[in-house]
């Protein structure tokens, strides 16, 4: 029943806040009814097994993540997955495997056609396996998501994401992905951290030789909040690069007024910088896509209980607005 909400909410024009929803109708109706497991079995191209990795932040936190290596090499679009407060990276495993596994007509796959993405599912500090912080004196502090303070949340965007970026730069230089096509999928807290760090990424000054920053090209925000434990959307969304150069998908359950209000606020902040749906090719997702199924469910529950339809929408959006765009690969070295 729940998966049908992603179709029915697009069929009911009166339930939409803008005509953007209509651009997804052709996309959804064209999706395969096969489950991801069934379609993955049809793939001829083997994908590597996910690998658990760790890296340290500047302030001594051991960040745990799972890396889903792409089969596309330098052409691979990297995607960072950030979970909500008190969730772990494990909630994204199905979406991560969906992104990692290529689906092409040559393989006989149906549904959304795409190459293999490189995916990094991250436990932000205090979450999942990222619970230890080593101080300058060597003492270890245990981090608990339920006890995090404002500075801890700000440090997620300042330090955790910088450590994530360094990991991906190394993978870029190893020829495993193209960091110039970076995308972020974040739920709740993860959405706030993702948007905040994206503004940091787009604030990096240009180099005389080479490239640094301006890597994030797509953001998928699942049940975002305008203000989350001290992390505000206001300044990041006013950044010219963020508001004008990045494709946004905002997904939320329309049965909760507080989430509706925050999503509408984000939409209002961005809509003037994105073309209207009637100027787009038929069936192509809008660069500001608002997805609001009729449910009170929020966050990663929209993925875990939304089934293949929710994941397909995300894959389609990232494929059209990031993976298929012409963003050059360059070696970054120590950037």
C-alpha positions in Angstrom: 0.0 0.0 0.0 2.7 2.5 1.0 4.6 2.2 -2.2 1.5 3.3 -4.1 1.6 6.6 -2.3 4.5 7.7 -4.5 2.2 7.2 -7.6 -1.1 8.4 -6.2 0.4 11.7 -4.8 1.5 12.5 -8.3 -1.8 11.6 -9.9 -3.7 14.0 -7.6 -2.9 17.4 -9.0 -4.8 19.1 -6.1 -2.4 17.6 -3.6 0.7 19.1 -5.2 2.2 22.3 -4.0 3.5 23.0 -7.5 3.5 21.6 -11.1 7.0 20.1 -10.4 5.2 16.9 -9.2 3.8 16.3 -12.7 7.3 16.0 -14.2 7.8 12.8 -12.2 4.6 11.1 -13.4 6.1 9.8 -16.6 9.2 8.7 -14.7 7.2 6.7 -12.2 4.9 5.1 -14.7 7.9 3.9 -16.6 9.5 2.2 -13.7 9.8 -1.5 -13.6 7.6 -3.5 -11.3 10.5 -5.8 -10.6 12.0 -5.5 -7.1 15.6 -4.4 -6.8 16.7 -7.9 -5.8 15.1 -9.3 -9.0 16.6 -6.7 -11.3 20.0 -7.0 -9.6 20.1 -10.7 -10.5 19.9 -9.8 -14.1 23.1 -7.8 -14.0 26.1 -9.3 -15.8 28.5 -7.0 -14.3 29.7 -8.0 -10.8 30.0 -5.3 -8.2 32.5 -5.4 -5.3 31.4 -6.3 -1.8 30.9 -3.3 0.5 33.9 -2.5 2.6 33.8 -1.0 6.1 36.3 1.8 6.5 37.4 4.3 9.2 39.1 7.7 9.1 39.9 10.3 11.8 38.7 13.9 12.0 40.9 16.8 13.0 39.4 16.7 16.5 40.1 13.0 17.0 36.8 11.3 16.2 37.0 7.9 14.5 34.4 8.1 11.7 33.0 4.7 10.5 31.6 4.3 7.1 30.8 1.7 4.4 32.3 2.1 1.0 30.4 0.6 -2.0 33.0 0.8 -4.8 31.8 1.5 -8.3 32.5 -0.5 -11.4 32.7 2.7 -13.5 36.1 3.9 -12.4 36.8 7.6 -13.2 33.3 8.0 -14.6 31.6 7.0 -11.3 29.4 9.5 -9.5 30.1 9.5 -5.8 27.2 9.7 -3.3 27.5 10.4 0.4 24.6 9.0 2.5 24.0 10.7 5.9 21.4 9.3 8.4 19.1 11.0 10.8 19.6 11.6 14.5 20.1 8.3 16.4 20.1 6.3 13.1 23.1 4.6 11.6 24.5 4.1 8.1 22.9 0.6 8.1 19.5 2.1 7.2 20.9 3.0 3.8 22.2 -0.4 2.8 19.4 -1.1 0.3 19.7 2.3 -1.4 23.5 2.1 -1.5 23.4 -1.3 -3.2 20.7 0.0 -5.6 23.0 2.9 -6.5 26.1 0.7 -6.8 24.6 -1.9 -9.1 24.4 -0.7 -12.7 21.3 -1.2 -14.7 21.7 -0.9 -18.5 19.6 -2.1 -21.4 22.6 -4.2 -22.5 22.3 -6.2 -19.3 18.6 -6.7 -19.9 17.6 -4.6 -16.9 14.3 -2.8 -16.7 13.5 0.4 -14.8 15.8 3.3 -14.3 18.9 2.9 -16.5 22.2 4.0 -14.8 25.8 3.3 -14.4 27.4 2.2 -11.1 27.6 4.9 -8.5 30.4 5.0 -5.9 28.6 5.2 -2.5 29.9 6.1 1.0 27.4 5.6 3.8 28.6 7.5 6.9 28.0 7.3 10.6 28.3 10.9 11.9 29.9 11.4 15.3 28.0 9.8 18.1 26.1 7.5 15.8 26.5 3.9 14.8 30.2 2.9 15.1 31.5 6.5 15.3 31.4 6.7 19.1 35.1 7.4 20.1 37.0 10.6 20.2 40.7 10.7 21.2 41.8 13.9 22.9 45.2 15.6 22.7 46.3 13.8 25.9 45.3 10.4 24.5 42.2 10.1 26.6 39.2 8.5 24.8 35.8 10.1 25.1 32.7 8.0 24.4 30.2 9.8 22.2 26.4 9.2 22.6 23.9 10.5 20.1 21.4 11.2 22.9 23.9 13.4 24.7 25.4 15.4 21.9 25.6 19.2 22.4 25.3 22.0 19.8 29.0 22.1 19.2 29.0 18.4 18.4 26.4 19.0 15.7 28.3 21.9 14.2 31.4 19.7 14.3 29.7 17.2 12.0 29.7 19.7 9.2 33.0 21.2 10.1 35.1 18.1 10.8 33.2 14.9 10.0 32.5 16.0 6.4 36.0 17.2 5.8 37.3 13.8 6.8 34.8 12.2 4.4 35.9 14.5 1.6 39.6 13.6 2.1 38.6 9.9 1.8 36.8 10.6 -1.4 39.7 12.7 -2.8 42.0 9.7 -2.3 39.5 7.5 -4.2 39.2 10.1 -6.9 43.0 10.2 -7.3 43.1 6.4 -7.4 40.7 6.5 -10.4 37.8 5.0 -8.5 35.4 7.9 -8.9 34.9 11.5 -10.1 34.6 13.8 -7.0 33.5 16.6 -9.3 30.1 14.8 -9.6 29.6 14.6 -5.8 26.0 14.2 -4.5 24.7 13.9 -0.9 21.6 12.2 0.3 20.7 13.2 3.9 17.7 12.5 6.2 16.7 14.9 9.0 20.0 15.7 10.7 21.9 14.3 7.8 20.1 16.8 5.5 21.1 19.7 7.6 24.7 18.6 7.8 24.8 18.0 4.0 23.4 21.4 3.1 25.8 23.2 5.6 28.9 21.4 4.3 27.8 22.0 0.7 28.0 25.7 1.3 31.5 25.2 2.7 32.4 23.2 -0.4 31.2 26.0 -2.7 33.1 28.6 -0.7 36.5 27.1 -1.4 38.6 29.7 -3.3 39.6 28.7 -6.8 43.2 27.7 -7.5 45.5 29.1 -10.1 46.3 25.5 -11.1 44.0 22.5 -10.5 40.6 22.5 -8.7 39.3 22.5 -5.2 35.7 22.6 -4.0 32.6 23.3 -6.0 32.2 19.5 -6.2 28.7 19.0 -4.8 26.2 18.9 -7.7 23.2 17.2 -6.2 21.4 17.2 -2.9 18.6 14.8 -1.8 17.0 16.1 1.4 14.7 13.6 3.1 12.4 15.2 5.8 14.7 18.3 6.2 14.2 20.7 9.1 14.9 24.5 8.7 16.7 24.5 12.0 18.2 21.3 13.6 20.1 21.4 16.9 21.8 24.7 16.0 22.4 23.9 12.3 20.4 26.5 10.3 19.4 26.3 6.6 19.3 30.1 6.2 22.9 31.0 5.3 23.8 27.8 3.3 20.7 28.2 1.0 21.6 31.9 0.4 25.0 30.9 -1.0 24.9 31.7 -4.7 26.6 28.4 -5.6 24.3 26.3 -3.5 21.0 27.9 -4.6 21.9 28.2 -8.3 24.3 25.5 -9.2 23.0 22.5 -7.4 20.0 20.2 -8.2 17.7 19.6 -5.2 15.2 16.9 -4.4 13.2 17.3 -1.2 11.2 14.3 0.0 8.8 14.4 3.0 5.6 13.0 4.3 2.8 15.5 3.8 0.9 14.2 6.8 3.1 16.1 9.3 2.5 19.9 9.1 5.9 20.8 10.7 7.8 18.9 7.9 5.5 20.4 5.2 6.2 23.9 6.6 9.9 23.5 6.5 9.9 21.9 3.1 7.8 24.7 1.7 10.3 27.2 3.2 13.2 25.5 1.4 11.2 25.4 -1.8 10.4 29.1 -1.6 14.1 29.9 -1.0 15.2 28.1 -4.1 12.4 28.1 -6.7 13.4 31.4 -8.4 16.8 30.0 -9.3 15.5 26.9 -11.1 13.6 26.6 -14.4 9.9 26.0 -14.5 8.8 22.4 -15.3 7.2 23.4 -18.6 10.6 24.3 -19.9 12.0 20.7 -19.3 12.0 17.7 -21.6 9.0 15.4 -21.0 9.7 13.0 -18.1 12.8 14.7 -16.9 13.0 15.4 -13.2 13.0 19.1 -12.3 16.2 20.5 -10.7 14.0 21.4 -7.7 11.9 18.3 -7.2 9.4 18.2 -4.3 8.1 14.7 -3.5 5.4 14.6 -0.8 3.6 11.3 -0.4 0.5 11.3 1.8 1.9 9.8 4.9 3.1 10.8 8.4 6.3 8.8 7.9 9.5 10.8 7.7 13.2 10.4 7.2 14.6 7.0 6.1 11.3 5.4 6.9 10.2 6.8 3.5 12.9 4.6 2.0 12.6 1.5 4.1 8.8 1.5 3.9 8.5 3.2 0.5 10.1 0.3 -1.3 11.7 0.4 -4.7 9.6 3.5 -5.8 11.3 5.8 -3.4 14.8 4.5 -4.3 14.0 4.7 -8.0 13.0 8.4 -7.7 16.4 9.2 -6.0 18.4 7.1 -8.6 16.6 8.8 -11.5 17.1 12.2 -10.1 20.8 11.7 -9.5 21.3 10.1 -12.8 19.6 12.9 -14.8 21.0 15.9 -12.9 24.5 14.6 -11.9 25.7 11.4 -13.4 24.8 12.3 -17.0 26.2 15.8 -16.8 29.7 16.6 -18.2 31.9 17.2 -15.2 35.6 16.7 -15.9 37.7 14.4 -13.8 40.9 15.9 -12.4 43.6 14.6 -10.1 43.4 16.5 -6.8 46.5 15.6 -5.0 46.5 17.3 -1.6 43.5 19.6 -2.1 
